[in-house]
Amino acid sequence: MDANFYDQVYEVVRLIPKGRVTSYGAIAKALGVANSSRMVGHAMAYAGSASPKIPAHRVVNSSGLLTGRFHFSPPTLMQELLEKEGITVVNDKIKNFKKVFWDPLQEI
């Protein structure tokens, strides 16, 4: 995958509304590469250096776990940002995940 793929991932992530989240797999599926959720995760690891800013805190795994939290400094920042947007996180997992899930396929 190349920088162009990362740009496509970031474009989708910028569309996620405040107070909503999506998963690495949903982004991959929306980009037509359903089996590339790990590559989406890899792109998200570098999201902090992208411009304009990317709301990377809104991307979680398919169970609603904050698996990307270690890419934030401090690691608690991901949860703090989500909670500022009204999302409840318990034990590094989003509560009511299905309710706050945003499907990029319905938006793109």
DSSP file (Angstrom, degrees, kcal/mol; ACC not computed):
  #  RESIDUE AA STRUCTURE BP1 BP2  ACC     N-H-->O    O-->H-N    N-H-->O    O-->H-N    TCO  KAPPA ALPHA  PHI   PSI    X-CA   Y-CA   Z-CA
    1    1 A M              0   0    0      0, 0.0     2,-0.2     0, 0.0     0, 0.0   0.000 360.0 360.0 360.0 149.3    0.0    0.0    0.0
    2    2 A D    >>  -     0   0    0      1,-0.0     4,-1.6     0, 0.0     3,-0.8  -0.555 360.0 -84.9-119.4-177.1    1.2    3.5   -0.7
    3    3 A A  H 3> S+     0   0    0      1,-0.3     4,-2.6     2,-0.2     5,-0.2   0.826 124.0  62.8 -57.8 -32.9    0.8    7.0    0.5
    4    4 A N  H 3> S+     0   0    0      2,-0.2     4,-2.0     1,-0.2    -1,-0.3   0.888 101.6  50.9 -60.5 -39.5   -2.3    7.3   -1.8
    5    5 A F  H <> S+     0   0    0     -3,-0.8     4,-2.4     2,-0.2    -1,-0.2   0.929 109.2  50.7 -62.7 -45.2   -4.0    4.6    0.2
    6    6 A Y  H  X S+     0   0    0     -4,-1.6     4,-2.8     1,-0.2    -2,-0.2   0.916 108.5  52.2 -58.4 -43.8   -3.2    6.4    3.4
    7    7 A D  H  X S+     0   0    0     -4,-2.6     4,-2.1     1,-0.2    -1,-0.2   0.896 109.0  50.0 -60.4 -40.2   -4.7    9.6    1.9
    8    8 A Q  H  X S+     0   0    0     -4,-2.0     4,-1.8     2,-0.2    -1,-0.2   0.903 110.9  49.5 -65.0 -40.9   -7.9    7.7    1.0
    9    9 A V  H  X S+     0   0    0     -4,-2.4     4,-2.5     1,-0.2    -2,-0.2   0.941 111.6  48.5 -60.9 -47.5   -8.1    6.3    4.6
   10   10 A Y  H  X S+     0   0    0     -4,-2.8     4,-2.2     1,-0.2    -2,-0.2   0.849 106.5  57.1 -63.9 -34.7   -7.6    9.8    6.0
   11   11 A E  H  < S+     0   0    0     -4,-2.1     4,-0.5    -5,-0.2    -1,-0.2   0.918 110.1  44.3 -61.4 -44.0  -10.3   11.2    3.7
   12   12 A V  H >< S+     0   0    0     -4,-1.8     3,-1.5     1,-0.2     4,-0.5   0.924 111.5  53.1 -66.0 -45.2  -12.8    8.7    5.1
   13   13 A V  H >< S+     0   0    0     -4,-2.5     3,-1.4     1,-0.3    -2,-0.2   0.869 101.7  59.4 -61.7 -36.7  -11.8    9.3    8.7
   14   14 A R  T 3< S+     0   0    0     -4,-2.2    -1,-0.3     1,-0.3    -2,-0.2   0.701  99.8  59.7 -64.7 -17.1  -12.3   13.0    8.3
   15   15 A L  T <  S+     0   0    0     -3,-1.5    -1,-0.3    -4,-0.5    -2,-0.2   0.633  75.0 111.4 -84.5 -15.1  -15.9   12.3    7.4
   16   16 A I  S <  S-     0   0    0     -3,-1.4     3,-0.1    -4,-0.5     4,-0.1  -0.438  70.7-126.9 -65.1 121.8  -16.7   10.6   10.7
   17   17 A P    >   -     0   0    0      0, 0.0     3,-1.6     0, 0.0    -1,-0.1  -0.290  29.9 -90.0 -68.3 153.7  -19.1   12.9   12.6
   18   18 A K  T 3  S+     0   0    0      1,-0.3     3,-0.1     3,-0.0    64,-0.0  -0.349 115.5  27.6 -58.1 141.2  -18.4   14.1   16.1
   19   19 A G  T 3  S+     0   0    0      1,-0.3     2,-0.3    -3,-0.1    -1,-0.3   0.561 108.0  92.1  81.6   7.7  -19.9   11.7   18.7
   20   20 A R    <   -     0   0    0     -3,-1.6     2,-0.3    -4,-0.1    -1,-0.3  -0.887  53.9-162.8-129.5 161.4  -19.6    8.7   16.3
   21   21 A V  B     -a  101   0A   0     79,-2.2    81,-3.5    -2,-0.3     2,-0.3  -0.926   2.4-167.3-137.6 162.8  -17.0    6.0   15.6
   22   22 A T  E     -b   59   0B   0     36,-2.5    38,-2.6    -2,-0.3     2,-0.3  -0.871  21.5-112.2-140.4 177.3  -16.1    3.5   12.9
   23   23 A S  E  >  -b   60   0B   0     -2,-0.3     4,-1.9    79,-0.3    38,-0.2  -0.721  22.7-115.5-114.1 162.9  -13.8    0.5   12.6
   24   24 A Y  H  > S+     0   0    0     36,-1.3     4,-2.3    -2,-0.3     5,-0.1   0.908 118.0  51.4 -58.3 -42.9  -10.7   -0.2   10.6
   25   25 A G  H  > S+     0   0    0      1,-0.2     4,-2.7     2,-0.2    -1,-0.2   0.875 105.8  53.1 -65.4 -38.8  -12.6   -2.9    8.8
   26   26 A A  H  > S+     0   0    0      2,-0.2     4,-2.1     1,-0.2    -1,-0.2   0.878 110.4  48.5 -64.8 -36.7  -15.5   -0.6    7.8
   27   27 A I  H  X S+     0   0    0     -4,-1.9     4,-1.6     2,-0.2    -2,-0.2   0.935 111.8  49.1 -66.8 -45.7  -13.0    1.9    6.4
   28   28 A A  H  <>S+     0   0    0     -4,-2.3     5,-2.6     1,-0.2     4,-0.3   0.921 111.9  49.0 -58.9 -44.8  -11.3   -0.9    4.4
   29   29 A K  H ><5S+     0   0    0     -4,-2.7     3,-1.5     5,-0.3     5,-0.2   0.903 108.6  53.1 -61.8 -42.1  -14.6   -2.1    3.1
   30   30 A A  H 3<5S+     0   0    0     -4,-2.1    -1,-0.2     1,-0.3    -2,-0.2   0.806 107.9  51.6 -64.2 -29.1  -15.7    1.4    2.1
   31   31 A L  T 3<5S-     0   0    0     -4,-1.6    -1,-0.3    -3,-0.2    -2,-0.2   0.424 120.3-109.8 -88.4   1.5  -12.4    1.7    0.1
   32   32 A G  T < 5S+     0   0    0     -3,-1.5    -3,-0.2    -4,-0.3    -2,-0.1   0.662  95.8 100.0  82.2  16.2  -13.1   -1.6   -1.7
   33   33 A V    > < +     0   0    0     -5,-2.6     3,-2.4    -6,-0.2    -4,-0.2  -0.519  42.6 170.5-130.4  64.3  -10.3   -3.5    0.0
   34   34 A A  T 3  S+     0   0    0      1,-0.3     3,-0.4    -5,-0.2    -5,-0.3   0.723  74.2  55.1 -52.1 -30.0  -12.3   -5.4    2.7
   35   35 A N  T 3  S+     0   0    0      1,-0.2    -1,-0.3    -7,-0.2     3,-0.3   0.258  90.2  79.9 -89.5  14.2   -9.3   -7.6    3.7
   36   36 A S    <>  +     0   0    0     -3,-2.4     4,-1.8     1,-0.2     3,-0.3  -0.018  44.5 122.6-112.0  30.3   -7.1   -4.6    4.4
   37   37 A S  H  > S+     0   0    0     -3,-0.4     4,-2.2     1,-0.2    -1,-0.2   0.853  76.1  56.0 -62.1 -31.9   -8.2   -3.5    7.9
   38   38 A R  H  > S+     0   0    0     -3,-0.3     4,-2.3     2,-0.2    -1,-0.2   0.878 105.1  51.5 -66.0 -35.9   -4.7   -4.0    9.2
   39   39 A M  H  > S+     0   0    0     -3,-0.3     4,-2.4     2,-0.2    -1,-0.2   0.859 107.3  53.1 -68.9 -33.8   -3.4   -1.6    6.6
   40   40 A V  H  X S+     0   0    0     -4,-1.8     4,-2.3     2,-0.2    -2,-0.2   0.922 109.2  49.9 -63.1 -43.3   -6.0    0.9    7.7
   41   41 A G  H  X S+     0   0    0     -4,-2.2     4,-1.4     1,-0.2    -2,-0.2   0.896 109.1  51.4 -60.5 -40.8   -4.7    0.4   11.2
   42   42 A H  H  X S+     0   0    0     -4,-2.3     4,-0.6     1,-0.2     3,-0.3   0.912 109.5  49.9 -63.0 -42.8   -1.1    1.0    9.9
   43   43 A A  H >< S+     0   0    0     -4,-2.4     3,-1.2     1,-0.2    -2,-0.2   0.897 107.4  54.8 -61.4 -39.9   -2.3    4.2    8.2
   44   44 A M  H >< S+     0   0    0     -4,-2.3     3,-1.3     1,-0.3     4,-0.3   0.803  96.0  65.9 -66.5 -27.8   -3.9    5.4   11.4
   45   45 A A  H 3< S+     0   0    0     -4,-1.4    -1,-0.3    -3,-0.3     3,-0.3   0.783 108.5  40.4 -62.5 -25.3   -0.6    4.9   13.3
   46   46 A Y  T X< S+     0   0    0     -3,-1.2     3,-1.4    -4,-0.6    -1,-0.3   0.295  85.0 103.1-104.0   7.7    0.8    7.7   11.1
   47   47 A A  G X   +     0   0    0     -3,-1.3     3,-1.6     1,-0.3     7,-0.3   0.772  65.6  72.3 -63.9 -27.3   -2.4    9.9   11.3
   48   48 A G  G 3  S+     0   0    0     -4,-0.3    -1,-0.3     1,-0.3    -2,-0.1   0.743  98.1  47.8 -62.3 -23.7   -0.9   12.3   13.8
   49   49 A S  G <  S+     0   0    0     -3,-1.4    -1,-0.3     4,-0.0    -2,-0.2   0.442  90.2 107.8 -97.1   0.0    1.5   13.8   11.2
   50   50 A A    <   -     0   0    0     -3,-1.6     4,-0.2    -4,-0.2    -3,-0.0  -0.445  65.8-117.6 -80.2 151.4   -1.2   14.3    8.6
   51   51 A S  S    S+     0   0    0     -2,-0.1     2,-0.2     2,-0.1    -2,-0.0  -0.998  93.6  38.9-137.2 133.7   -2.6   17.7    7.6
   52   52 A P  S    S-     0   0    0      0, 0.0   -38,-0.0     0, 0.0    -2,-0.0   0.590 114.2 -93.3 -64.6 167.8   -5.3   18.7    7.8
   53   53 A K        -     0   0    0     -2,-0.2    -2,-0.1     1,-0.1    -5,-0.1  -0.062  35.6-142.8 -55.9 150.9   -5.9   17.0   11.2
   54   54 A I        -     0   0    0     -7,-0.3     2,-2.4    -4,-0.2     3,-0.2  -0.966  13.3-132.9-118.5 130.1   -7.5   13.6   11.4
   55   55 A P    >   +     0   0    0      0, 0.0     3,-2.2     0, 0.0     4,-0.1  -0.383  41.6 162.1 -78.4  64.9   -9.9   12.6   14.1
   56   56 A A  G >   +     0   0    0     -2,-2.4     3,-1.8     1,-0.3    12,-0.1   0.725  60.9  74.1 -60.0 -23.8   -8.1    9.3   14.6
   57   57 A H  G 3  S+     0   0    0      1,-0.3    -1,-0.3    -3,-0.2    25,-0.1   0.673  86.4  65.7 -64.6 -14.9   -9.7    8.8   18.0
   58   58 A R  G <  S+     0   0    0     -3,-2.2   -36,-2.5   -37,-0.1     2,-0.5   0.357  84.1  86.4 -89.3   6.0  -12.9    7.9   16.2
   59   59 A V  E <   +b   22   0B   0     -3,-1.8     9,-0.3   -38,-0.2   -36,-0.2  -0.937  53.4 156.3-113.0 122.2  -11.4    4.7   14.7
   60   60 A V  E     -b   23   0B   0    -38,-2.6   -36,-1.3    -2,-0.5     6,-0.2  -0.702  44.1 -80.7-131.2 179.0  -11.6    1.6   16.8
   61   61 A N    >   -     0   0    0      4,-2.2     3,-2.1    -2,-0.2    -1,-0.1  -0.278  53.8 -91.1 -81.5 177.2  -11.6   -2.2   16.2
   62   62 A S  T 3  S+     0   0    0      1,-0.3    -1,-0.1     2,-0.1   -39,-0.1   0.607 126.7  51.4 -67.7 -11.1  -14.7   -4.1   15.2
   63   63 A S  T 3  S-     0   0    0      2,-0.1    -1,-0.3    34,-0.0    34,-0.1   0.435 121.1-103.9 -99.8  -2.5  -15.7   -4.8   18.8
   64   64 A G  S <  S+     0   0    0     -3,-2.1    30,-2.4     1,-0.3     2,-0.2   0.583  70.7 149.1  90.0  10.4  -15.4   -1.2   19.8
   65   65 A L  B     -C   93   0C   0     28,-0.2    -4,-2.2     1,-0.1     2,-1.9  -0.553  54.9-125.1 -79.4 143.6  -12.1   -1.6   21.6
   66   66 A L    >   +     0   0    0     26,-2.7     3,-1.5    -2,-0.2     4,-0.2  -0.453  49.4 155.1 -83.7  64.8   -9.7    1.3   21.7
   67   67 A T  T 3   +     0   0    0     -2,-1.9     3,-0.5     1,-0.3    -1,-0.2   0.716  67.0  57.2 -69.2 -20.1   -6.8   -0.7   20.2
   68   68 A G  T >  S+     0   0    0     -9,-0.3     3,-2.2    -3,-0.2    -1,-0.3   0.384  72.8 105.9 -89.4   5.0   -5.1    2.4   18.8
   69   69 A R  G X   +     0   0    0     -3,-1.5     3,-1.6     1,-0.3     9,-0.3   0.762  68.3  65.5 -59.6 -26.7   -4.8    4.1   22.1
   70   70 A F  G 3  S+     0   0    0     -3,-0.5    -1,-0.3     1,-0.3    -2,-0.1   0.589  91.2  64.8 -74.9  -7.8   -1.1    3.5   22.4
   71   71 A H  G <  S+     0   0    0     -3,-2.2     2,-0.3     4,-0.1    -1,-0.3   0.421  92.0  81.2 -89.5   0.8   -0.5    5.8   19.4
   72   72 A F  S <  S-     0   0    0     -3,-1.6     4,-0.1    -4,-0.2     5,-0.0  -0.770  88.3-108.8-103.9 151.0   -1.8    8.7   21.5
   73   73 A S  S    S+     0   0    0     -2,-0.3    -3,-0.1     1,-0.2    -2,-0.0  -0.948 111.3  18.5-125.5 112.9    0.3   10.6   24.0
   74   74 A P  S >  S-     0   0    0      0, 0.0     3,-2.5     0, 0.0     4,-0.3   0.659  94.2-131.2 -74.9 165.9   -0.6    9.9   26.7
   75   75 A P  T >  S+     0   0    0      0, 0.0     3,-0.6     0, 0.0     4,-0.4   0.712 105.4  64.1 -57.2 -21.2   -2.5    6.7   25.8
   76   76 A T  T 3> S+     0   0    0      1,-0.2     4,-2.2     2,-0.1     5,-0.2   0.621  80.3  84.7 -76.6 -11.6   -5.5    7.9   27.8
   77   77 A L  H <> S+     0   0    0     -3,-2.5     4,-2.7     1,-0.2     5,-0.2   0.860  82.0  58.3 -60.5 -38.0   -6.0   10.8   25.3
   78   78 A M  H <> S+     0   0    0     -3,-0.6     4,-2.0    -4,-0.3    -1,-0.2   0.941 110.1  43.0 -58.1 -48.3   -8.0    8.7   22.9
   79   79 A Q  H  > S+     0   0    0     -4,-0.4     4,-2.7     1,-0.2    -1,-0.2   0.908 112.6  53.5 -64.2 -42.4  -10.6    7.9   25.6
   80   80 A E  H  X S+     0   0    0     -4,-2.2     4,-1.9     1,-0.2    -2,-0.2   0.907 109.2  48.4 -59.6 -43.2  -10.6   11.5   26.8
   81   81 A L  H  X S+     0   0    0     -4,-2.7     4,-0.9     2,-0.2    -1,-0.2   0.901 112.6  48.3 -65.1 -41.1  -11.3   12.8   23.2
   82   82 A L  H ><>S+     0   0    0     -4,-2.0     5,-2.2    -5,-0.2     3,-0.7   0.916 110.6  50.8 -65.0 -43.0  -14.2   10.3   22.8
   83   83 A E  H ><5S+     0   0    0     -4,-2.7     3,-1.6     1,-0.3    -1,-0.2   0.844 103.1  59.5 -65.8 -33.1  -15.7   11.2   26.1
   84   84 A K  H 3<5S+     0   0    0     -4,-1.9    -1,-0.3     1,-0.3    -2,-0.2   0.793 105.0  51.6 -61.9 -27.3  -15.6   14.9   25.2
   85   85 A E  T <<5S-     0   0    0     -4,-0.9    -1,-0.3    -3,-0.7    -2,-0.2   0.323 128.6 -99.2 -93.0   6.9  -17.8   14.0   22.2
   86   86 A G  T < 5S+     0   0    0     -3,-1.6     2,-0.5     1,-0.3    -3,-0.2   0.575  77.6 137.7  91.2   9.6  -20.3   12.2   24.5
   87   87 A I      < -     0   0    0     -5,-2.2     2,-0.4    -6,-0.1    -1,-0.3  -0.779  47.7-136.9 -92.9 130.8  -19.1    8.6   23.9
   88   88 A T        -     0   0    0     -2,-0.5     7,-2.9     7,-0.3     2,-0.5  -0.736  19.2-169.5 -89.3 130.0  -18.9    6.4   27.0
   89   89 A V  E     -D   94   0C   0     -2,-0.4     2,-0.4     5,-0.2     5,-0.2  -0.982   6.1-179.4-122.1 127.1  -15.9    4.2   27.3
   90   90 A V  E >  S-D   93   0C   0      3,-2.9     3,-1.0    -2,-0.5    -2,-0.0  -0.993  73.7 -11.8-127.7 124.7  -15.6    1.4   29.9
   91   91 A N  T 3  S-     0   0    0     -2,-0.4    -1,-0.1     1,-0.3     3,-0.1   0.911 129.0 -54.2  52.4  47.8  -12.5   -0.7   30.2
   92   92 A D  T 3  S+     0   0    0      1,-0.2   -26,-2.7   -27,-0.1     2,-0.4   0.705 118.9 109.0  62.4  22.6  -11.1    0.6   26.9
   93   93 A K  E <  S-CD  65  90C   0     -3,-1.0    -3,-2.9   -28,-0.2     2,-0.4  -0.990  72.9-115.6-132.1 139.5  -14.3   -0.4   25.1
   94   94 A I  E >   - D   0  89C   0    -30,-2.4     3,-0.8    -2,-0.4     2,-0.2  -0.563  27.7-135.6 -75.5 127.0  -17.1    1.8   23.7
   95   95 A K  T 3  S+     0   0    0     -7,-2.9    -7,-0.3    -2,-0.4     5,-0.1  -0.597  89.4  14.4 -79.7 143.4  -20.4    1.4   25.4
   96   96 A N  T >> S+     0   0    0     -2,-0.2     4,-1.6     3,-0.1     3,-0.7   0.900  79.9 170.6  57.3  42.7  -23.4    1.1   23.1
   97   97 A F  H <> S+     0   0    0     -3,-0.8     4,-1.1     1,-0.3     3,-0.2   0.879  70.7  51.9 -52.9 -45.7  -20.9    0.6   20.2
   98   98 A K  H 34 S+     0   0    0      1,-0.2    -1,-0.3     2,-0.2     3,-0.1   0.844 107.8  53.9 -62.9 -32.3  -23.7   -0.3   17.6
   99   99 A K  H <4 S+     0   0    0     -3,-0.7    -1,-0.2     1,-0.2    -2,-0.2   0.858 116.6  35.2 -70.8 -36.0  -25.6    2.9   18.5
  100  100 A V  H  < S+     0   0    0     -4,-1.6   -79,-2.2    -3,-0.2    -1,-0.2   0.440  89.9 121.3 -98.6  -0.6  -22.6    5.2   17.9
  101  101 A F  B  <  -a   21   0A   0     -4,-1.1     2,-0.5    -5,-0.2   -79,-0.2  -0.427  48.6-155.8 -67.4 134.9  -21.2    3.2   15.0
  102  102 A W        -     0   0    0    -81,-3.5   -79,-0.3    -2,-0.1     3,-0.1  -0.963   4.3-149.6-113.8 123.2  -20.9    5.2   11.7
  103  103 A D    >   -     0   0    0     -2,-0.5     3,-1.5     1,-0.2     4,-0.4  -0.825   3.0-161.2 -97.2 110.0  -20.8    3.2    8.5
  104  104 A P  G >> S+     0   0    0      0, 0.0     4,-2.3     0, 0.0     3,-1.2   0.778  87.5  68.1 -61.7 -25.0  -18.8    4.9    5.8
  105  105 A L  G 34 S+     0   0    0      1,-0.3   -78,-0.0     2,-0.2    -2,-0.0   0.809  98.2  51.7 -64.2 -27.3  -20.5    2.8    3.1
  106  106 A Q  G <4 S+     0   0    0     -3,-1.5    -1,-0.3     1,-0.2    -3,-0.0   0.585 117.1  39.7 -82.7  -9.3  -23.7    4.7    3.8
  107  107 A E  T <4        0   0    0     -3,-1.2    -2,-0.2    -4,-0.4    -1,-0.2   0.685 360.0 360.0-110.4 -25.6  -22.0    8.0    3.5
  108  108 A I     <        0   0    0     -4,-2.3    -3,-0.1     0, 0.0    -2,-0.1   0.454 360.0 360.0 -91.8 360.0  -19.6    7.6    0.6
